[in-house]
Every structure is written in C-alpha cells, then in structure tokens.
Amino acid sequence: MANNFSDASVTISNASLTDIFTASNKSMVIAGTLSNTGTSAINVTIKKYDNSATATFTIIKDAPLPVGSSLEVPKIVLNTSDKVQAQSDNASGNIDVVLQLLTDVA
C-alpha cells in the first residue's frame, strides 16, 4: 500500500464536537492548525475517537486561543475508522481547522 499525502479542512461554526477527519485506512496527522477567526478569545479542544475501543481521548483540552491566533495540532496516529474531532467553547465556533495527513500508511 502506498503512502499518500492529503489534507482536511473544516470551519467550525458552533460549540458542538465536530468531526474533522475520519480515517478510511491507517493514517497519520503530520501537521495541522486551529485558527481563531472570530472577534473574541475562545478555548479549543481536540479529541481522538478510537473506533476499536469505542472511546474518545482528549489530546488538547480547553487551550486558550486569542483573537487572530493559531494553535498547532500534534501528530496523531489513526487506525481505520478513527476520527480527529475539534470543539470550541464559543456558540459561534469561530475556528478554522486544517490538517495535513499521511494516509494509507503501511
């Protein structure tokens, strides 16, 4: 199986936990950013849903994100059907999430 580079981009516009990427094969988040696009500071959370364990694990919890700033997403290993999710504490969301991915990892 060949390794392929890809990306996933999502704008979050509410305070719900939002799926950013669901792995169709073994994959890895190799880089990423969360950017505050609003006019007030927010707190952001990044989670990994582990499909085999049917459990969600917190990677970053309530990290402060001032207006106009960004936060780097760490490397995350994903097995088939695992997900990367993000959430804002602001009812309007105000986050752009961009992930750079290595998919079909052998």
C-alpha positions in Angstrom: 0.0 0.0 0.0 1.4 3.4 -1.0 1.6 6.4 1.4 -0.4 9.3 0.2 -0.5 12.9 1.3 -3.8 14.6 1.8 -5.5 17.3 3.8 -8.8 18.0 5.6 -10.2 21.5 6.3 -13.3 22.4 8.3 -14.8 25.6 9.6 -16.5 25.1 12.9 -19.5 27.4 13.4 -21.0 26.2 16.7 -19.9 24.7 20.1 -20.5 21.1 19.2 -17.8 18.4 19.0 -17.1 18.3 15.2 -15.5 15.5 13.1 -12.6 16.9 11.2 -11.3 13.7 9.6 -12.3 10.0 9.7 -9.6 7.6 8.6 -10.6 5.1 5.9 -7.2 3.3 6.3 -4.4 3.6 8.8 -3.4 7.3 8.6 -1.4 9.9 10.5 -2.0 13.6 11.1 1.5 15.0 10.4 0.7 18.7 11.0 -2.3 21.0 11.4 -3.6 24.3 12.8 -6.6 25.6 14.6 -7.2 29.3 13.9 -9.5 31.7 15.7 -11.5 33.5 13.1 -13.8 35.4 15.5 -13.6 38.7 17.4 -13.2 37.2 20.9 -10.9 34.8 22.6 -12.0 31.2 22.7 -10.9 27.9 24.2 -10.5 24.8 21.9 -10.4 21.1 22.5 -9.0 18.4 20.2 -10.0 14.8 20.6 -9.3 11.4 19.0 -12.1 8.9 18.7 -10.7 5.4 18.8 -13.1 3.2 16.9 -11.7 -0.1 18.1 -12.0 0.9 21.8 -15.3 2.9 21.1 -13.8 5.6 23.3 -12.8 9.2 22.9 -9.5 10.5 24.2 -8.6 14.2 24.8 -5.4 15.4 23.1 -5.8 19.2 23.9 -8.3 20.4 26.4 -9.6 24.0 26.6 -6.5 25.6 25.1 -6.9 29.4 25.0 -6.9 30.8 21.5 -6.8 34.6 21.4 -8.3 36.6 18.5 -6.3 36.1 15.3 -4.0 33.4 16.7 -3.4 29.8 15.8 -2.6 26.6 17.6 -0.5 23.7 16.2 -2.1 20.2 16.2 0.3 17.4 17.3 1.0 14.3 15.3 -1.8 11.8 15.7 -1.9 8.1 14.6 -5.2 6.9 13.4 -6.4 3.4 12.6 -9.3 2.6 10.2 -12.5 4.5 11.3 -10.7 6.5 14.0 -11.6 10.3 14.0 -10.0 13.6 14.8 -12.5 16.0 16.4 -12.5 19.6 17.5 -14.7 21.8 19.6 -14.9 25.5 20.5 -16.4 26.9 23.7 -18.0 29.7 21.7 -21.6 29.2 20.4 -20.4 30.6 17.1 -17.5 28.3 16.9 -15.1 30.7 15.1 -12.4 28.1 14.3 -10.9 27.0 11.0 -9.2 23.6 11.3 -6.7 22.4 8.7 -4.9 19.1 9.0 -2.1 17.7 6.8 -2.3 13.9 6.6 -0.4 10.9 5.5 -2.9 8.3 4.5 -2.8 4.6 3.6 0.2 4.2 5.9 1.7 0.7 5.6 
